[in-house]
């Protein structure tokens, strides 16, 4: 029998050694904070390079779409699989991820989907998002008034 633990839900919980600030991630994401898409964003002269960890996903389980200036990355795994019949046995424990997740990034209204390049290799989705050209501020030209 597992007894209540000062470390969280289970005595064998790996999160007890997390020395981050007071449970900020747990408040935002709940006990499934590990399932969030881990993302790195690099800025170059001409673009933003985005690397998203999606280990175990196949290319056809990942979707990227651009809508109203937001780039949304979605991944779904194992939602359409039927349970095996009795002769194959039944699961006692499942730890591999099964479900859906998504993240959105505001990239601006000026970008088109053709502008964004995506590549998936070795469990990492790599996106190249070009920077928007800064809009030029109109300078006011005064006209001299005689009189």
C-alpha positions in Angstrom: 0.0 0.0 0.0 1.4 3.4 -0.9 1.2 5.9 1.9 0.6 9.7 1.3 3.9 11.3 0.6 5.3 14.8 1.3 6.8 14.5 -2.3 3.4 14.6 -4.1 1.1 11.9 -5.4 3.5 9.0 -5.0 6.6 8.2 -3.0 8.2 7.1 -6.2 7.5 10.4 -8.1 10.6 11.6 -10.0 9.6 15.3 -9.5 10.8 15.5 -5.9 14.3 16.5 -7.0 13.0 19.4 -9.0 14.6 22.5 -7.6 12.8 25.0 -9.7 10.9 28.0 -8.3 7.8 27.2 -6.2 5.7 24.9 -8.4 5.2 27.5 -11.1 5.2 24.8 -13.8 2.8 22.6 -11.8 0.4 25.5 -11.4 0.4 26.2 -15.1 0.4 22.7 -16.5 -0.7 20.4 -13.7 0.9 17.0 -13.1 1.3 16.5 -16.9 3.9 19.3 -17.3 6.3 16.8 -18.8 4.1 16.3 -21.8 4.4 19.9 -23.0 6.3 20.3 -26.3 9.8 21.4 -25.4 10.7 24.3 -27.7 13.9 26.2 -28.5 13.7 29.5 -30.4 16.8 31.0 -32.0 16.9 34.4 -33.7 19.1 34.9 -36.8 19.5 37.9 -39.0 16.6 36.9 -41.3 14.5 34.5 -39.4 13.5 32.7 -36.2 14.6 29.1 -36.0 12.2 27.0 -33.9 13.1 23.4 -32.7 10.3 21.4 -31.1 10.9 18.1 -29.4 8.3 15.5 -30.5 9.9 12.2 -29.7 8.0 9.1 -30.8 5.7 10.9 -33.2 5.5 10.1 -36.9 5.5 12.9 -39.5 1.8 12.2 -40.3 0.8 12.6 -36.7 2.1 16.3 -36.6 0.2 19.2 -38.1 1.4 22.8 -38.5 -1.0 25.6 -39.6 -1.0 29.3 -39.9 -4.2 31.2 -39.1 -4.8 34.8 -38.1 -1.1 35.4 -37.5 -0.7 32.4 -35.2 1.4 29.4 -36.0 -0.1 26.4 -34.3 1.7 23.1 -34.0 -0.4 20.1 -33.1 0.5 16.4 -32.5 -1.8 13.5 -31.7 -0.8 9.9 -31.0 -2.7 6.8 -30.3 -6.2 8.3 -30.2 -7.6 6.1 -33.0 -6.2 2.8 -32.0 -8.6 0.1 -30.8 -7.9 -2.0 -27.7 -6.5 -5.4 -28.5 -8.7 -8.5 -28.0 -8.3 -10.8 -25.0 -6.0 -13.3 -26.6 -3.3 -10.6 -27.1 -3.5 -9.8 -23.4 -4.6 -6.7 -21.5 -2.5 -3.8 -20.4 -1.7 -3.6 -16.7 0.2 -0.3 -17.1 0.6 2.2 -19.9 3.3 4.8 -19.6 3.9 5.8 -23.3 2.2 9.0 -24.3 -1.2 8.7 -25.9 -3.1 11.9 -26.6 -3.0 15.3 -28.3 -1.1 18.4 -27.6 -0.6 21.8 -29.3 1.3 25.0 -29.0 0.7 28.4 -30.7 3.1 31.2 -31.4 2.2 34.6 -32.7 4.2 35.2 -35.9 2.5 38.3 -37.3 -0.3 38.9 -39.8 2.0 39.5 -42.8 3.3 36.0 -43.1 1.9 33.4 -45.5 2.1 29.6 -45.1 4.5 29.4 -48.0 7.0 31.6 -46.1 7.4 29.1 -43.3 9.6 26.1 -43.9 9.3 22.9 -41.8 11.3 19.7 -41.5 10.9 16.7 -39.2 13.9 14.5 -38.4 14.9 12.3 -35.4 11.9 13.4 -33.3 12.6 17.2 -33.7 10.4 19.5 -35.8 12.5 22.3 -37.2 10.7 25.4 -38.4 12.2 28.5 -40.1 10.0 31.5 -39.7 11.2 34.6 -41.6 11.2 37.9 -39.8 8.8 40.5 -40.8 10.2 43.7 -42.3 9.8 46.5 -39.9 7.2 48.9 -41.1 8.6 52.2 -42.0 7.2 55.1 -40.0 6.0 57.9 -42.2 7.9 61.1 -41.7 5.8 64.2 -41.6 6.8 66.8 -44.2 5.8 70.3 -43.3 4.8 72.7 -45.9 5.8 76.3 -45.2 2.8 78.7 -45.1 3.4 82.1 -46.4 1.4 85.1 -45.3 
